[in-house]
Amino acid sequence: MTGIADAILYLKRPYSKDRRKRLLAHFLRPSPQTRFAVLSWKRTGSNLLCGILYNHPEIIMHNELFNPIDIFTYYPKSLNPPPPDGDECQAPPRWTPLIRDLFPNDFLDFIWSGKSCGVNEPIKPSFKAVGFKSFPEHWSDVRNEHVWQDAILEDLRVKKVILYRKDELAVYVSMLRADETGRYMTHKYPQNLTFNIDPAKFQHFLDRYRHTFRHKYKSPIVQRDTFWIDYEDLSDLEYFRLNIYPLLCNFLGVSESTDIKVLRETVKQANPEEDLSTVIENYEELEYCFRYSDVTHFAKRRDLGGAKSMVSMQIKEELPGDDGGGTWSILLPICSRTIIQQAQSRHSHSSKDEAAFNTNRFSDLTQSSQYNGSFDESCWNLLLGFCESLKKTVPTDQLDNFECILGIDVDDQVYQPAKDRLNAIIPCKVVFVDIKPTMYGKLCRIWNHLASKTSNDYIVLFGDDVRLLDHGWPQKIERCFRKIATATGLPLGAACVALNDLSFPGFPTFPVIHRWHLTHFGTLLPKQFVNQGGDPFLFELYSRFEASEWQVSCRLENTIGGDGDARYQKYHINWRGHILNMNIRKLKKCVNVQNPSGVCLDVVVPSYRKNNNDYLRRIATLRASREGVYVKFWFVVDNPCKDHINAVKDLSNELNAKQLEKNGNYFINVIHYGANRGASYARNTGYNYSTADWILFLDDDVIPDENILDAYIGGIKRFPDAKVLAGMTTLPEATNNWTTMLRVCNVGYFYGVSKLRRHPPWAVTANLLVRGSRYNPTIQFKECYPKTGGGEDIDLVYQYKDFYPSCGLHATAAVPEAVVRHPWWNGGKLCYNQIRGWAWGDSLCILEWPSKTFLTLPNWIEHVTFVVLPLAIYTRQPVAGLMVGSCVVVLEHLIKMGRYLPAALNECKGRSIFHSLFVALGAGTVLSAQEITRVNAIVQRCSLYSLCRRVDWFDGQEPRIKLDIQFGSIIRFVLNAAITSIGFGSYCKN
């Protein structure tokens, strides 16, 4: 029966090499002695196993015959016999590594013979099996992988003994130890040997290790010629002797009555039960990166409850210092003029071209409503309010350590003549600095100018409209600076601490910077800044080093500026990209840190569905278990309903208020534009607002696992070259016939693609992490795709691959431990409209990405639309056309039903065969609905280019699937053509 099954499989896919090999295996004559290869990986116990096989009297067991360094065997004289009487001229032929690599097939034939070199006698007279040990690099290093593939893996007369160690981390550590000490067998490792493991390098090893055992060592007839041994079973010799050894001997065709013997050279070089956290110096970091993965070591630790927050690893003794002992400079630019007056004054001191520029900038401004009535007194009242709040919140003895660097316009009619009054009302030392007209309205440049006049420890940026609310805020800020230096190991002062601005919560409006920053950067802000973006820039700069922090207990109010209208024309520059990157590079050199550990990750959620605050709450309360993570949630309301907008705002205000009682590292921003513009527009909005390095797209109807941020941050560390990280989007169990059909037809394949592929070709935006827009601003969701979604996720990932061509396959990476649960569409009811929407969007990818497509022969609907229908019209035989079209449709759905029947039987266990047939038929209609929609799109767009063209969903990763589709299209087209010729045969005869 096995042979019949293999014959049927071959006929279904005759171009499949595996299936040809399986069928061929039934006709091969077995060799007189068993040939076998021990396929393994370094440091997995292969020396122990090979020693046991070598000591079996009926087995000729060689060692690493194909090691690039030398030919390692337990029988060196059989391969390189000594010359008689020491005469090299009369020495028999010898095998050297070079000859072996040049003639690998001849060398293998010699090994399989079991004879000694130069004599016609076997190494062991009564041997029944001959084999050797092999590692994957033995063949790749000398470019002989094709020989290994043909002569060992796919030679069905060679049996495979695969030795596998489940604890991948133990394998990797053992490899590091062996490489460090050069000890591979006979000596134990030193007790004090420790290593720092790069998560990315371990991930690379892990991928190669798993690929080797899951794919590379997979034989075409794996069930019949492969024997698996776990290292964990082998290391327990008593268990191995009783349970594994007899089966292994039977598999190799040798006697199982002999007792096992171990080579005396084989010693356990390390304690199998040792705690690897004592060997790995950065174990906490490594554990965090792989905490939720399926790596055996960390999975066991997770099951035992051993995972812990990375916060604990950063607890160190705080740097000494007295609270309130630092010196402070308050940068305080004050101005009595209105906006229009500033503009006019500026024009009078500018060149003609510059004046024209400023006229355009200020032409739409009106006088600020804050300055009606007694204008001079309004200015003094603002400043008096600030000074009173400063006096109340700073201890009197500490005010001696304060100075106020006061910037005043040179032609200010209120403040310039009143410097004595200013000295009287400001409760600390005052330094007066003139602001020239060329700087009017350029607040960032004014701050730079004022900062150049200070030599104090701490520098804070204030305005005269600020009201300080909490007593002792300077001591808290100084304590925060010392805590950051202690936790990160950075120099004291390499940090940014933001006060809590109640008028603009969640935004670092008033940052505090240390003198260290001015010393190393030269200026407070880069010269490109005008009057916007300086404060968030400083916070973003240090956040990459875990050195930005909110001091939420230091509150203030900004009575004029903040999120509302300011007293000057706001002028924005794009500082998020080049300027921020350039200064991050400079900061790396200053603090001698090449890989900053801070993570800036924003979450963008387009919100259209009403009454779904429960879903949004779950998303907004996501937290990472480690410090140094800065997250903003962008809820983009894509629905003009005011009740929905207000509901989302109320939710964000509630959660933000609770969060700001602890810290400001997590904050919710709500954006709305009073219209429904579609998911692509909404995602672009949040994507472009964000200044983060990474952006996580989530749908507003998914339920994320609480550890999803940790899982993605671990993925960022493990895949440093990746620009797109695909999470796992799970669909519920089938609840009715329709959802069963959806499962059977596998329409949600790419929702769970991260479980199936390490580097997915693309993934859905319901759960997708991408590089932030500050790195690639031209990558955007295209609005040509349907509002409800379809094709835009494919297009986005293809844009990233195109933007970063050097990354190749590694531009995407799978993080299957980052899980969200997605509901059934339309509540589990019929949703053909959703299916058709996807297909409409998918068909646009043919035009947007023609290089990602391939040609086939017409499918059933293309045949009916572009062959049968024109023939019926041309021949004037509508009845024949109707009958031919019906037959084509019936044939297509019978083929699809047969294709999906095995999956339907599996999903419908315990149900009748007729129910399974019904489900299989319904599953076929899902695919048919998409095919019909694509043809409809071709007709409506008049795009003949798209005819018979298909999107390569796997982006070249699966040429066999592409070939399968093309081959299937040939068979279908031949059958459809035959039906058509028969149906219109009478017309042809006439």
LODO-669726 format. One record per residue (C-alpha): residue in one letter; z, x, y. Coordinates in steps of 0.02 Angstrom, whole numbers, plus 32768, in hexadecimal, padded with zeros to 4 digits. Each point is the difference from the previous one (the first is absolute). Last residue first. Example, Ala and Ser with C-alpha at 12.3 -4.5 7.8 and 13.67 -1.06 7.14 Angstrom:
# residues 2
s816582AC7FCB
a80217FBB7F54
This chain:
# residues 990
n78317BEF849C
k805D80787F8F
c806980438092
y802F7F508035
s80387FD67F4F
g8069809F7FF9
f806A7FD58097
g809D7FE27F9B
i7FD680867F7F
s7FDC80828085
t80A17FD3805C
i806B80097F62
a7FB680AA7FD7
a801C803D80B2
n80B57FC87FF7
l8019805E7F5C
v7FAD809D8044
f80647FF180A1
r80A37FEF7FA2
i7FDF809A7F97
i7FCC80678098
s80957FC38066
g807480357F74
f7FBA80B18007
q8018800680BC
i80B37FBF7FF4
d802A80787F72
l7FB480918060
k80717FD98095
i80947FF47F8B
r7FCF80A87FB4
p7FEE805080AB
e80B87FDD8023
q803F80688093
g7F617FE68067
d80507F8F8081
f80597F937F80
w7FC97F5B804B
d7F4C803B8002
v7FB97F738069
r7F6B7FAB7FAF
r7F497FF38033
c7F897F857FAE
l7FD47FBA80AC
s80678052808A
y7F6780508050
l7FAE7F55800A
s807E7FD58087
c7FCC7F59804C
r80B67FEF8038
q800B7F4C7FC4
v7F9E80237F61
i8060809D7FD2
a80A57FAA8026
n7FD27F707F8C
v7FD8807F7F7A
r80AC804D8019
t80537F557FF9
i7FAB7FD67F5A
e803C80A37FB5
q80B27FE0803B
a80027F527FB6
s7FB880467F5E
l8092807A7FF1
v807C7F71800D
t7F917F967F8D
g801580807F75
a80BC7FE78002
g7FE47F467FE9
l7F9980217F63
a808780727FBB
v80857F7D8026
f7F9C7F787FA8
l7FE080717F6A
s80BB80257FF7
h80267F478004
f7F827FE37F76
i805180887F97
s80A37FA08006
r809B80418057
g808780717FB5
k7FC480988060
c7F9E7FCD8099
e800180A58061
n7FC980687F69
l7F7D7F827FCB
a7FC17FFB80B4
a7FF380BE8005
p7F997FFF7F5F
l7F957F6E8042
y7FD2805380A6
r7F5D80517FC8
g7FD07F717F8E
m80197F858090
k7F9B80718070
i7F6E7FFF7F86
l800D7F437FEC
h80067FF280BC
e7F5F80618015
l7FA77F9F7F77
v80307F59804C
v7FC4803580AD
v7F5C80447FBD
c7FE67F627F99
s80217F938098
g7F8580638069
v7F7A7FF17F79
m801D7F447FF2
l7FFC7FE580BC
g7F64806B8013
a7FAA7FA37F74
v802C7F5C8054
p7FC8804280AA
q7F5380307FBE
r7F948014809A
t7FC780AB7FC4
y8027805480A7
i809D7F9B8021
a8045801A7F51
l7FD180B78006
p8056801780A9
l809F7FAF7FB8
v7FFF80637F5D
v7FE880AD804E
f8062801580A3
t808A7F7F7FEF
v80107FF27F42
h7FED80BB7FE4
e807780288090
i807C7F867FB4
w7FF2804E7F52
n800580B78035
p7F66805B803F
l7FE880B17FBE
t807B8081803E
l800880728098
f80938068803E
t80777FFD8094
k807980768058
s7F7680568065
p7FD47F57804B
w80AB7FF68054
e7FFA7F7F808D
l7F6F7F9E7FB9
i80417FF77F4E
c80B17FEF8044
l7FCC7F5B804D
s7FF27FB77F50
d80B9801F7FE7
g80297F928096
w7FA07F6B7FBA
a804880237F53
w80B27FFD8042
g7FE17F5D805A
r7FB37FB67F62
i809E80247F9E
q806D7FB58088
n7F937F648003
y80077FF87F42
c80BD7FEA800F
l80357F837F7B
k80BD7FF08002
g807D808E7FE8
g80527FE580A9
n7F5C8013805D
w7FF780B77FCB
w808180347F80
p8092805B804D
h800680BD801F
r809480697FCA
v800B80A98053
v801C80A77FAB
a800380B4803B
e8020804D7F53
p7F4580007FDF
v7FE180838087
a7F4880257FE7
a7FA280828065
t7F687FFC8071
a7FAF808F805F
h801780667F60
l7F537FD47FBE
g7FAE805F808E
c807D8046807D
s7F788062805A
p7FA67F5F802E
y808F7FC3806F
f7FAD7F7F8073
d7F8E7FC37F73
k80917FE97F89
y80627FA68088
q7F6B7F908026
y7FED7FD87F46
v80B77FC97FFF
l7FE07F8A8093
d7F607FB87FB7
i80517FD57F5A
d80907FAB805D
e7F877FA18071
g7F9E7FBC7F6C
g80537F567FFD
g80827FBD8075
t802D7F598050
k7FA3802A80A0
p7F63802F7FA0
y7FB780AE801D
c7F9B8029809C
e80A380298058
k800380B17FBF
f80AD80467FDE
q800B80A28062
i7FEA80BA7FE5
t7FD0804780AA
p80B3802E802A
n8014807B7F6F
y809E80678016
r80577F8E807E
s7FC77F6C7F97
g808380277F7D
r7FD280397F51
v7FFF7F6E7F86
l807D7FA27F92
l7FBF7F667FA5
n80567F657FBB
a7FA47F5E8024
t7F768071803F
v7FAE80077F55
a7FD280A57FAD
w7F70807B7FFD
p7FB180837F8D
p80AD801A7FB5
h803C80B57FEB
r80867FFE7F78
r7FAE7F6C7FAC
l80427F717F94
k80A97FD58049
s7FBF801580B1
v7F737F857FD8
g80787F6C7FFA
y7FB57F98808B
f7F5980517FD5
y7FF77FA47F5B
g802C7F56804C
v7F607FAA7FC6
n802D80317F4E
c7F947F737FB5
v80907FD57F8B
r808580038087
l7F9E7F8D8072
m7FDD7F8B7F6E
t80BB7FF97FDA
t801F7FD780B6
w7F897F6C7FEF
n80457FC27F5A
n80B37FFB803E
t809680718027
a7FB880AD7FE2
e807F80898020
p800E803780B4
l7F9080828055
t803B80B18020
t7FC8806B8092
m802080B77FD9
g7FED80798091
a7F6880618035
l80178099806D
v7F72802B8077
k7FF080A5805D
a8031806F7F6D
d800C80BC8015
p80BE80077FFE
f800C7F9C7F5D
r80B280187FC0
k80547FFC80AB
i7FA27F658038
g80217FAF7F57
g80BB801A8014
i7FF37FAB80AA
y7FA17F727FAA
a80857FE67F7B
d808F800C807D
l7FAC7F7E806D
i7FE37F8D7F6A
n80B480067FC4
e802A7F4B802D
d7F6C7FC47F9B
p7F847FA5806E
i7FE97F427FFB
v7F507FD6803C
d7FCB7F6C806C
d7FF0805880A9
d7F8A80837FBB
l803680B5800B
f7FAA80948051
l8068809F8007
i7FD48078808C
w802080BA7FFA
d800F80858087
a804B7F84807A
t7FC57FDC80B1
s7FDA7F4A7FDC
y7FA87F8F807D
n7F5680247FB1
y80327FCE7F50
g805D7F66803F
t7F657FBF8057
n7F89803A7F78
r80637F9C7F81
a7FF17F62806A
y7F458018801B
s7FE280187F46
a806D7F6C7FCE
g7FA27F84806B
r7FED7FD480B7
n80737F698006
a80357FF180B5
g8093800D8077
y800680BE800D
h80A080297FA5
i806180A07FE2
v80B180087FBC
n805880A77FF2
i808B801B7F82
f806E809A8001
y8046807A7F83
n803C80AB803B
g80667FB0808B
n80AD80157FB8
k80977F9B7FC6
e80207F6F807A
l7F49800E802B
q7FD67FBC7F53
k805E7F5D8018
a7FAC7FDE80A7
n7F58802F7FB8
l80167F847F71
e80257F6C8071
n7F7D802D8080
s7F7C80177F78
l80277F567FB2
d7FFC7FAA80A8
k7F58804F8026
v7FB87FC87F59
a803B7F4D801E
n7FBF800380B2
i7F5280327FC8
h80017F7C7F77
d80367F798079
k7F7C8039807C
c7F727FE77F83
p7F7580778036
n8003805B7F57
d7FDE80B87FE3
v80B380378020
v800280BE7FEF
f80AA80317FB9
w800B80BC801D
f8096804B7FA8
k803680A98043
v804780827F8C
y804D80AB801F
v8042805B7F66
g80718098801C
e80897FC27F8E
r7FE97FCF7F4B
s80107F5B7FA3
a7F6B7FB28058
r80107F4F8044
l7FA37F5C7FF0
t80527F768067
a7F607FD2805D
i7FA07FE27F5F
r80807F8B7FB4
r80117FA780A7
l7F437FE9800B
y7FFD7FA97F57
d80907F8C8030
n7FAC7FE480A8
n7F717FAA7FA7
n7FFF7F5B805D
k7F4F8017803E
r7F8080737FB2
y7F9D806D8079
s8065809F800A
p7FA680A77FF8
v8082807F7FC4
v7FFE80B68038
v808B80737FC2
d801B80A58059
l802B80A97FB4
c80418098805D
v804F80777F81
g806780978031
s7FFF80917F85
p7F9E807F8065
n7F9780737F94
q7FE280A78056
v80A980158053
n8019809E8069
v805A7FA3808D
c7F8A803C808A
k7F6A800B7F8D
k80137F4D7FC3
l801C7FC880B4
k7F5780478031
r7FAA7FA57F72
i80587F5F8033
n7FC5801F80B2
m7F4A800C7FCB
n800F7F667F91
l804B7F99808D
i7F788031807C
h7F727FEB7F83
g802D7F537FC3
r80887F928048
w7FE8803A80B5
n7F727F888028
i80217FE980B9
h804A7F6A8058
y800A7FDF80BB
k807C7F7E803D
q7FEB7FD680B8
y80A780158054
r809F7F9C801D
a80037FC87F49
d7FD37F577FB7
g80587FCE7F60
d8027805E7F61
g8074807B8052
g8003801280BD
i805F7F92807B
t80B47FE57FC4
n800980847F79
e80A37FDD7FA8
l806B807E7FA4
r805680177F5B
c804B809A7FAE
s80407FB97F5B
v7F4E7FFC7FBC
q7FF180BD800A
w7F5280027FB5
e7FCD80A07FAA
s7F72807B7FFD
a801680A27FA0
e7FC17FCD7F55
f7F798084801A
r7F6F7F868014
s80767F9B8072
y80008091807B
l7F527FE08044
e800C7F437FF3
f80997FFA8071
l7FB180738080
f7F5E7F9C7FFF
p805E7F5B800F
d8048803B80A8
g7F60804A8046
g7F8E7F6E7FD6
q7FD67FC380AF
n7FFF804F80AD
v7F7C80897FFE
f800B80687F61
q7F7E808A7FE9
k80798088803B
p80627FFC7F5F
l80B27FC3801A
l80A580588029
t7FAD80A48027
g800780B27FBE
f7FFB7FCA7F4A
h808180797FB9
t807D800D808F
l7FE47F4D8038
h80297FBD7F53
w809B806E7FEC
r80437FB680A4
h80227F637F9C
i7FA87F59800F
v80497F518018
p7F877F707FF2
f7FFD7F668070
t7F7D7F817FC9
p800D80237F46
f7FC17F517FD0
g805D7F937F82
p80497F908085
f7FA67FF480A9
s807B7FB08079
l809380347F92
d7FD080B8800B
n8065805A7F7A
l800380B8802C
a7F8C80787FA8
v802E80A97FB5
c7F7B80877FEF
a8019809E7F9B
a7FEC80BC7FFB
g809F80158067
l8068805B7F7F
p7F8580617F96
l7FC27FA27F65
g80657FFD7F5F
t7FD87F487FEA
a80AC7FB27FE8
t80638079806C
a7F828001808F
i7FF77F427FFC
k80BE7FF08002
r800D80788093
f7F837F9B8065
c805B7F5E7FD5
r80A68047803B
e7FAF802B80A6
i7FBD7F4E8010
k80A87FB37FD6
q8057806D8080
p7F807FCF8085
w80157F447FD9
g80BA80008024
h80087F518048
d7F767F887FD2
l7F977F99807A
l7F8C806F8065
r7F957F9D807C
v7F5380468023
d7F967FC88096
d801580A98056
g7FA080507F72
f803D80727F76
l7FC180927F97
v808A80657FAC
i800C80BC7FF4
y808980587F9F
d803080B78007
n7FEB802780B9
s7F8180748051
t7FA37F808067
k7F79800F8085
s7F6C7FFD7F87
a803D7F587FC1
l7FDE7FB380AB
h7F4980367FFD
n7FE87FC77F4D
w80507F59802C
i7F8A7FED8094
r7F6E80257F8C
c80397F757F8D
l80177F888093
k7F5280138046
g80047F728080
y8008807A8090
m7FE480B27FC2
t7F788032807D
p806F7FB88089
k8080808C7FEA
i80AA7FDE7FB5
d808A80628055
v809480367F96
f80B67FE68032
v808880427F8E
v809C7F937FFB
k80AB802D7FB5
c805A7F687FBC
p803A7F528032
i7F617FCD805F
i80387F968094
a802D8088807B
n7F74807A7FDB
l7F847F728015
r804D7FD480A9
d7FED80B48037
k7F4C7FFF7FC4
a7FD77F6A806D
p7F6580358064
q7F99801B7F61
y80417F637FAA
v7FBD7F6F8068
q7F5F803A8054
d7FBD805B7F67
d7F7B807A803E
v803080917F8E
d801E7F8B7F6D
i80AC801D7FB6
g802E804F7F58
l80BB800C7FE3
i8041807E7F82
c80AB7FB87FDB
e807E807E7FC3
f80877FE57F80
n808680767FBD
d807C7FCC8089
l7FE27F4E7FC8
q805980317F60
d80AC7FF98050
t7FE07F528041
p7FCD7FBB7F57
v7F4E7FBB8002
t7FE77F447FE8
k804B7FBA80A0
k7FB880848076
l7F527FF07FB6
s80057F42800C
e8032800D80B7
c7F75807D8022
f7F7C7F8F7FB1
g80367F688064
l8005806780A0
l7F4C80377FE0
l7FC27F4E7FED
n80667FC48095
w7FB9808B806C
c7F4D7FCC7FD9
s80257F48801E
e8054802E80A4
d7F618051803D
f7F947F6B7FD0
s80627F798059
g7F947F6E7FCF
n7F8D80117F6B
y8003809F7F9B
q801D7FC97F4C
s7F647F938005
s7F9380997FEE
q7F6E80068079
t7F5B7FDC7FAA
l7F9380707F9A
d7F497FDC7FD6
s7FB6808D8067
f807C80837FC3
r7F9880577F7C
n7F597FE68056
t8047804280A2
n804880937FA1
f7F5680357FC0
a7FB07FE980A9
a8089806A804C
e7FE180877F80
d7F498004802D
k8023800380BB
s808580867FF4
s80B47FCC8006
h808C80028080
s7FDA7F5B8055
h7FDB7FB07F59
r80AF80297FC1
s804F7FAC8094
q7F987F657FE2
a802D7FFA7F48
q80B8801C801E
q7FFF7F7A8088
i7FAF7F857F88
i808380247F7C
t80907FE68077
r805B80928050
s80B7802A7FE9
c7FEF80847F7A
i807F80547F90
p7FE180847F79
l809F801F7F9D
l8007808D7F81
i80B680057FCE
s803780B07FD0
w8095801C7F8F
t8074808E7FCF
g80517FFD7F56
g80BB7FF57FDB
g80077F447FEE
d803580067F4B
d803680B17FD9
g7F9680627F84
p7FFC803C7F4E
l7F687FDD7F94
e80217F797F80
e802A80327F4F
k7F7C7FC07F8D
i7FCC7F587FBA
q7F44800B7FE4
m80017FE97F43
s805E7F5D8010
v7F777FAF8068
m7F84801D7F73
s80417F627FAF
k802D80067F4B
a7FAA7FE47F5A
g807280177F69
g800D7F4A7FCE
l7FE480247F47
d7F587FA78005
r7FCF80668098
r802E80A37FAA
k7F997FCE7F69
a7F6C7FD58071
f801A80A6805C
h7FEB80697F63
t7F767F957FB7
v7F8F7FFE8099
d7FD67F478012
s8015800180BC
y808C7FAE8062
r8063809E8026
f7F6D80778004
c8007803680B7
y80BC7FE3800B
e802280677F64
l7F9980908046
e80617FFD80A4
e80A77FF77FA6
y7FCC808D7F87
n7FD6807A808A
e804F80967FAA
i7FC87FCF7F51
v806980537F78
t80A57FA4801A
s7FA57F5A8011
l7FB080277F58
d80A17FD47FA6
e7FF680567F58
e7FEF7F9A7F60
p7F6E80637FB8
n806280A18020
a7F8480888029
q7FA280867FA1
k80127FAA7F59
v7FCF808D7F8C
t7F6280227F9A
e7FF980B67FCB
r805B7FD37F5E
l7F6C7F967FCD
v80397F577FBF
k7FF57FC87F4C
i7FE27F507FC0
d801A7FD97F49
t7F6E7FEF7F8D
s7FE97F597FA7
e7F867FBA8080
s7F69804C7FAD
v7F63800C8069
g7F7B7F828035
l8018801780BB
f80347F4A801B
n807180077F66
c8053809B8045
l801A7FAB80A8
l804A7F657FAF
p807980697F9A
y80328064809D
i80237F6A8070
n80917F9E7FB6
l807380707F9A
r7FD480AE803F
f7FE87FC680B4
y80A87FA78002
e8054809D7FC0
l7F9E806E8078
d80317F9F809C
s7F8E80608078
l7F687FB47FAA
d80337F4D8024
e8017802380BC
y7F5F80657FFE
d7FA67F627FCA
i7F7E80117F78
w7F5B7FA07FFB
f7F8380097F70
t7F487FE48024
d7F6D7FEE7F87
r80017F497FCD
q80417F9A8093
v7FB28076807F
i7F507FE37FC0
p7FA6803180A0
s808A80808020
k806E7FF9809B
y804080AD802D
k7FAC7FFD80AB
h802F7F4D8026
r80B87FD67FF0
f804380AB7FD2
t7F9C8068807A
h80047F7C808A
r80BC7FFB7FF4
y801580BB8017
r7F7B800C8087
d804F7F738065
l80B080467FE8
f7FCB80AF8035
h7FB87FBA80A1
q809D7F98801B
f806A809D7FE8
k7F96805A8080
a80137F71807D
p80BC7FF47FE5
d801580BC8024
i808780427F8D
n8081807D803E
f803C80637F6A
t80A080437FB1
l8029808B7F83
n80BD801C7FF5
q80127FEB7F43
p7F79807C7FD0
y7F837FBA7F81
k8019801D7F46
h7F9980817FA7
t7F807FFE7F72
m7F797F85802E
y7FA77FFA80A8
r805C807A806F
g7F9880408093
t80977FE08071
e7FB17FA18091
d7F6D7FB77FA0
a80727FC97F73
r807D7FB18077
l7F797FA48060
m7FB67FBF7F5F
s80AB7FC67FC5
v80197FA480A4
y7F597FA87FE9
v80247FCE7F4D
a80AE7FC0802F
l7FB17F98808A
e7F847FB57F85
d80887FBE7F8D
k7F947FAB7F7D
r7FCA809D7FA5
y7F617FEC7F9A
l7FC1805B7F67
i7F567FC17FC8
v7FC7802B7F50
k7F447FE57FFE
k7F987FFE7F63
v7F5780567FFD
r7F807FA77F92
l7FDA7F85808D
d7FBB808A806C
e80147FA780A8
l809F805A8035
i7FDF80A57FA8
a7F4C803B7FFE
d7FB37F8D8081
q80887FF68085
w804280AF7FE4
v7F508045800A
h7FDF7F9D809F
e80A08046804B
n7FC180B17FEB
r8004803280B7
v807280977FE3
d80987FBB805F
s7FD87F4E7FCA
w801180267F47
h80AE804B7FF1
e80357F998098
p80137F637F93
f807C804E7F86
s7FD480237F4A
k805F802A7F60
f7FAC802F7F5D
g7FCD7FB67F5A
v7FDE80187F47
a802D7F897F75
k7FFE80067F42
f802F80B67FE3
s801480407F51
p7FD180B78016
k8048801380B0
i7F98806F8073
p7F667FD57F9A
e7F96808B7FB5
n7F4E80318029
v802D809D805E
g7FC9804380AB
c806A7F878068
s807C7F9F7F97
k7FD57F557FC0
g803A7F50802E
s7F4D7FC3800C
w80327F928095
i8027809C8065
f7F54804D7FDF
d7FA87F5F802F
l80697FFA809F
f7FCB80B2802F
d7F4B7FD47FE4
n80137F698071
p805880668088
f7F798086800E
l8011804580B1
d80B97FD4800D
r802A804B7F56
i7F99809C8023
l805F801980A4
p80AB7FDF7FB3
t7FDD807D7F74
w7FD77FD87F4C
r7FE6809A7F94
p7F75803C7F90
p803B807B7F79
a803980AF8035
q7F96808F7FBA
c7FE5805680A7
e80B77FE5802F
d803A80717F73
g80BC7FE77FF0
d7FFB80177F44
p7FAA7F587FF1
p7FF67FA680A9
p808B7F828023
p7FD37F477FE9
n7FEA7F9C80A0
l7FF87F487FD3
s805D80077F59
k806F808C803F
p80437F94808D
y803C7F757F8C
y80807F9D8067
t7F7A7FEE8084
f7FE9801D80BA
i7F50802E8036
d8017804980AD
i80117FD980B9
p7F8E7F688008
n80657FA97F76
f7F827FBE7F84
l8059802D7F5E
e80A87FC3803F
n805D80037F59
h7FB67FFE7F52
m80437F957F73
i7FB880177F52
i80577F727FA5
e80267FF37F45
p809980707FFE
h80537FA88095
n80508087806B
y7F727FF9807F
l801A7F448014
i80B780178030
g7FD4808F8077
c7F787F958050
l807E7F758021
l808080748051
n7F7C80598067
s7FBB7F58803A
g80A67FC9804A
t7FBC7FB380A0
r8000809D806D
k7F44800C8014
w7F9F7F657FD5
s7FC77FBD7F57
l7F707FEB7F89
v802880437F53
a7F5580107FAF
f7FD07FCF7F50
r7F8780267F75
t802E7FBE7F55
q7FAF805F7F72
p7F687FC67F9D
s7FAD7FBA80A0
p7FE17F448004
r7F4C7FC17FF2
l7FD27F9C8099
f7FB67F527FEB
h80927F938037
a802280708096
l7F547FDA8047
l80367F4F8030
r809580418061
k7F9580878051
r7F7F7F82803B
r808C7F958046
d804A808F8062
k7F5680308046
s7FE17F528044
y7F437FE68014
p7FFD7F817F71
r80797F888057
k80077F5B7FA2
l7FA380497F6B
y807F808D7FF4
l80937F878003
i7FB07F9C7F72
a7FE5809E7F99
d80B58035801E
a803D7F567FC4
i7F94800C7F64
g804680AD7FDC
t80B27FC38012
m7FDD7F6E7F8B
